[in-house]
Amino acid sequence: MQAYANMTKEQLLEEEAKLRQVYQEYQGKGLQLDMSRGKPSPEQLDLAMELLNALDTETVMKAENGLDVRNYGGLDGIPEAKRLMADMMDVKPEQVIVCGNSSLNTMYDMVARGMLKGFLGETPWCKLDKVKFLCPVPGYDRHFAVTEHFGVEMINVPMTEDGPDMDMVEELVSKDDAIKGMWCVPKYSNPQGVVYSDETVRRLAAMKPAAKDFRIFWDNAYAVHHLYGEENGKLLNILEECEKAGNPDMVFEFASTSKVSFAGGGISGIAASEANLADIKKSLTIQTIGSDKINQLRHVKFFKDGKGVAAHMERHASLLRPRFELVLETLDRELSGLGAGKWISPKGGYFITFEAMEGCATRIVALAKEAGVVMTPAGAPFPYGKDPKDSVIRIAPSYPSLEELKEAANVFVTCVKLATVEKLLEK
């Protein structure tokens, strides 16, 4: 294929006319396709239907420590659920508090605690003139929404193939005591699918922040979400590395079963140092009488342990892998050599990141919507919804059927081509 940038104006005009004809044909189909969020498909949710039969009226409703799961108590979770979450997070059970159905809710709580109460005796953030967070970009829009909600100033940090730009991170946190936290999705990052390198994890753990209460919010959301086997997602244990580096209290780690069992019907956990866990429990005892222990027991009965989760996730991968490959094959076939964008082939997680020609992302997403394909808004992977280059688009292949996805991918590449030609003709 001839690169668009090498075409003459006449060639570009001819190409634009052809693309508009194809695009109008898609508009005429009345499509209603949704690739806006990384939702599990109905087939994925079906994999966990036996979870509903894991407990019945004959089940002994007691945890292994004798606690009646129908009653009060067990603030930090039943022991077997702590082990299950620990297996998923690659930490020790004693480092885990089992939470409710959403790790996002727990992350929100932790930012709120920093704001209202402070961490380990430090000044609550709400009493400070300025609070800042580092935000690796592109990143997870819901993370950024949480810190924006609390009025936190967010600072973009570019992502590399090994994780955040650590030279920039180290310099910023060492010089500015207003920087109180950092968002991280370290394994199959949202949306690029990057796995943080060993060096990146060690450098994060060894930082010397100016703020004593600086915390890394380590959202290990895709800890078990491999597309091509566990060996592609090897990640150092951040809690262990922080302890080795003399920073045991610098990290909160989060995970959940939201995309493992049922979205919105799973269990989640936070892992942290002994001091941090004790600090969290001080307010947790006021906030709640404990999370749903019946659901915790249900998940343990269904999955048994980390090996059970891994086997279950292989079934998820068998459904997700063809979807990812379909989109990537379409991008390769239709866009390679045109200079209309670039993309990453992830080994796990829920997204494919497409980087369009600068200034084209908003137009591509708008064109797709007008042709019946809803995507995540351009700019969403950046704080305040502002992509400085207007180029990054998050593709979520999980929810549509393969047939729908094929149609959506073809619409998308047509929109990419059309927006790129339009931009070049403007110049």
Backbone hydrogen bonds, N-H to C=O, Kabsch-Sander energy under -0.5 kcal/mol:
donor,donor_aa,acceptor,acceptor_aa,energy
4,Y,338,L,-2.1
5,A,338,L,-0.5
6,N,3,A,-1.4
7,M,4,Y,-1.8
12,L,8,T,-2.4
13,L,9,K,-2.5
14,E,10,E,-2.0
15,E,11,Q,-2.5
16,E,12,L,-2.7
17,A,13,L,-2.0
18,K,14,E,-1.8
19,L,15,E,-2.5
20,R,16,E,-2.5
21,Q,17,A,-1.6
22,V,18,K,-1.9
23,Y,19,L,-3.0
24,Q,20,R,-2.5
25,E,21,Q,-1.5
26,Y,22,V,-1.7
27,Q,23,Y,-2.3
28,G,24,Q,-1.7
29,K,26,Y,-1.5
30,G,27,Q,-1.0
31,L,26,Y,-0.6
33,L,372,G,-3.2
35,M,33,L,-0.5
35,M,374,V,-3.3
39,K,37,R,-2.0
45,L,41,S,-2.1
46,D,42,P,-2.0
47,L,43,E,-0.7
47,L,44,Q,-0.9
48,A,45,L,-1.4
49,M,46,D,-1.7
51,L,48,A,-2.1
52,L,49,M,-1.6
53,N,50,E,-1.3
54,A,51,L,-1.3
59,T,56,D,-1.5
61,M,59,T,-0.8
62,K,60,V,-1.8
63,A,67,L,-2.9
66,G,63,A,-2.2
69,V,61,M,-1.8
69,V,67,L,-0.7
70,R,61,M,-0.5
71,N,68,D,-1.9
73,G,289,I,-0.8
77,G,74,G,-1.8
81,A,78,I,-0.8
82,K,78,I,-2.0
83,R,79,P,-1.9
84,L,80,E,-1.8
85,M,81,A,-2.5
86,A,82,K,-2.2
87,D,83,R,-2.5
88,M,84,L,-1.8
89,M,85,M,-2.1
90,D,86,A,-1.2
91,V,86,A,-2.0
95,Q,92,K,-2.1
96,V,93,P,-1.8
97,I,270,I,-2.4
98,V,76,D,-2.5
99,C,268,S,-3.0
106,T,102,S,-1.1
107,M,103,S,-2.5
108,Y,104,L,-2.6
109,D,105,N,-2.2
110,M,106,T,-2.2
111,V,107,M,-2.2
112,A,108,Y,-2.6
113,R,109,D,-2.6
114,G,110,M,-2.1
115,M,111,V,-2.2
116,L,112,A,-3.0
117,K,113,R,-2.7
118,G,113,R,-2.3
122,E,119,F,-1.8
125,W,114,G,-2.7
126,C,115,M,-2.1
127,K,124,P,-1.9
128,L,125,W,-2.0
132,K,178,A,-2.8
133,F,153,E,-2.5
134,L,181,G,-2.4
135,C,155,I,-3.0
137,V,157,V,-2.7
139,G,381,P,-2.8
141,D,139,G,-0.6
143,H,140,Y,-0.6
144,F,140,Y,-1.6
145,A,141,D,-2.0
146,V,142,R,-1.6
147,T,143,H,-1.8
148,E,144,F,-2.3
149,H,145,A,-2.2
150,F,146,V,-1.3
151,G,148,E,-1.8
152,V,147,T,-2.7
153,E,131,V,-2.7
155,I,133,F,-2.6
156,N,154,M,-0.5
157,V,135,C,-2.1
159,M,137,V,-1.8
160,T,163,G,-3.1
163,G,160,T,-1.2
165,D,158,P,-2.1
166,M,164,P,-1.1
169,V,165,D,-2.2
170,E,166,M,-2.8
171,E,167,D,-1.7
172,L,168,M,-2.5
173,V,169,V,-2.5
174,S,170,E,-1.6
175,K,171,E,-0.9
175,K,172,L,-0.7
176,D,172,L,-1.5
177,D,175,K,-0.5
179,I,176,D,-1.4
180,K,132,K,-2.5
180,K,178,A,-0.9
181,G,132,K,-1.0
182,M,215,R,-1.4
183,W,134,L,-2.1
184,C,217,F,-2.1
188,Y,186,P,-0.5
189,S,194,V,-2.5
193,G,189,S,-3.3
196,Y,186,P,-3.0
196,Y,194,V,-0.5
197,S,162,D,-2.0
201,V,197,S,-2.3
202,R,198,D,-2.6
203,R,199,E,-2.6
204,L,200,T,-2.4
205,A,201,V,-2.4
206,A,202,R,-1.7
207,M,204,L,-1.1
210,A,173,V,-3.3
212,K,210,A,-0.5
214,F,211,A,-1.5
215,R,180,K,-2.1
216,I,250,M,-3.1
217,F,182,M,-3.1
217,F,215,R,-0.6
218,W,216,I,-1.1
218,W,252,F,-2.9
219,D,184,C,-2.8
219,D,217,F,-1.2
220,N,218,W,-1.4
220,N,254,F,-1.9
221,A,219,D,-1.5
223,A,220,N,-1.5
225,H,222,Y,-1.4
226,H,224,V,-1.3
227,L,347,K,-2.7
228,Y,347,K,-1.2
232,N,229,G,-1.6
233,G,230,E,-2.1
234,K,231,E,-0.7
238,I,236,L,-0.8
241,E,237,N,-2.3
242,C,238,I,-2.4
243,E,239,L,-1.9
244,K,240,E,-2.4
245,A,241,E,-1.8
246,G,243,E,-1.2
247,N,242,C,-3.4
250,M,247,N,-1.7
252,F,216,I,-2.7
253,E,271,A,-2.8
254,F,218,W,-2.5
255,A,269,G,-1.6
257,T,267,I,-2.3
260,V,257,T,-1.9
261,S,257,T,-2.8
265,G,262,F,-2.0
266,G,101,N,-0.5
268,S,99,C,-0.7
268,S,100,G,-0.9
269,G,255,A,-2.6
270,I,97,I,-2.2
271,A,253,E,-2.7
272,A,95,Q,-1.8
277,L,273,S,-2.7
278,A,274,E,-2.1
279,D,275,A,-2.0
280,I,276,N,-2.7
281,K,277,L,-2.4
282,K,278,A,-1.2
283,S,279,D,-0.9
283,S,280,I,-0.6
284,L,280,I,-2.3
285,T,281,K,-2.3
286,I,283,S,-0.7
287,Q,283,S,-2.3
288,T,284,L,-2.5
293,K,291,S,-0.9
296,Q,292,D,-1.5
297,L,293,K,-2.6
298,R,294,I,-2.4
299,H,295,N,-2.2
300,V,296,Q,-2.0
301,K,297,L,-2.7
302,F,298,R,-1.9
303,F,299,H,-2.9
304,K,300,V,-2.3
305,D,303,F,-2.4
309,V,305,D,-1.8
310,A,306,G,-2.5
311,A,307,K,-2.3
312,H,308,G,-2.0
313,M,309,V,-2.5
314,E,310,A,-1.3
315,R,311,A,-1.0
316,H,312,H,-1.5
317,A,313,M,-2.5
318,S,314,E,-1.7
319,L,315,R,-0.9
319,L,316,H,-1.1
320,L,316,H,-2.4
321,R,317,A,-3.2
323,R,319,L,-0.6
323,R,320,L,-0.6
324,F,320,L,-2.3
325,E,321,R,-2.7
326,L,322,P,-2.0
327,V,323,R,-2.0
328,L,324,F,-2.6
329,E,325,E,-2.7
330,T,326,L,-1.9
331,L,327,V,-2.4
332,D,328,L,-2.6
333,R,329,E,-2.6
334,E,330,T,-2.6
335,L,331,L,-2.3
336,S,331,L,-0.7
336,S,332,D,-1.0
338,L,335,L,-2.1
339,G,335,L,-0.5
340,A,335,L,-0.5
342,K,355,E,-1.9
344,I,353,T,-1.1
347,K,193,G,-0.5
349,G,225,H,-2.4
352,I,395,I,-2.3
354,F,352,I,-0.5
354,F,393,I,-2.9
355,E,342,K,-3.3
356,A,354,F,-0.7
356,A,391,S,-3.2
357,M,340,A,-0.9
359,G,389,K,-2.3
360,C,357,M,-1.7
360,C,390,D,-0.8
361,A,390,D,-2.5
364,I,360,C,-2.5
365,V,361,A,-2.5
366,A,362,T,-2.1
367,L,363,R,-2.7
368,A,364,I,-2.5
369,K,365,V,-2.2
370,E,366,A,-2.2
371,A,367,L,-1.0
371,A,368,A,-0.5
372,G,369,K,-1.7
373,V,368,A,-2.9
374,V,33,L,-3.0
374,V,372,G,-0.5
376,T,35,M,-0.7
376,T,394,R,-0.6
379,G,392,V,-0.8
380,A,377,P,-2.0
382,F,379,G,-1.8
385,G,382,F,-2.1
386,K,383,P,-1.6
387,D,385,G,-0.6
390,D,387,D,-1.2
393,I,354,F,-2.9
395,I,352,I,-3.1
395,I,393,I,-0.6
396,A,35,M,-0.8
405,L,401,S,-3.0
406,K,402,L,-2.2
407,E,403,E,-1.6
408,A,404,E,-2.7
409,A,405,L,-3.0
410,N,406,K,-1.8
411,V,407,E,-2.2
412,F,408,A,-2.6
413,V,409,A,-2.4
414,T,410,N,-1.6
415,C,411,V,-2.3
416,V,412,F,-2.5
417,K,413,V,-2.4
418,L,414,T,-2.5
419,A,415,C,-2.6
420,T,416,V,-2.2
421,V,417,K,-2.5
422,E,418,L,-2.4
423,K,419,A,-2.1
424,L,420,T,-2.3
425,L,421,V,-2.3
426,E,422,E,-1.8
427,K,423,K,-1.3
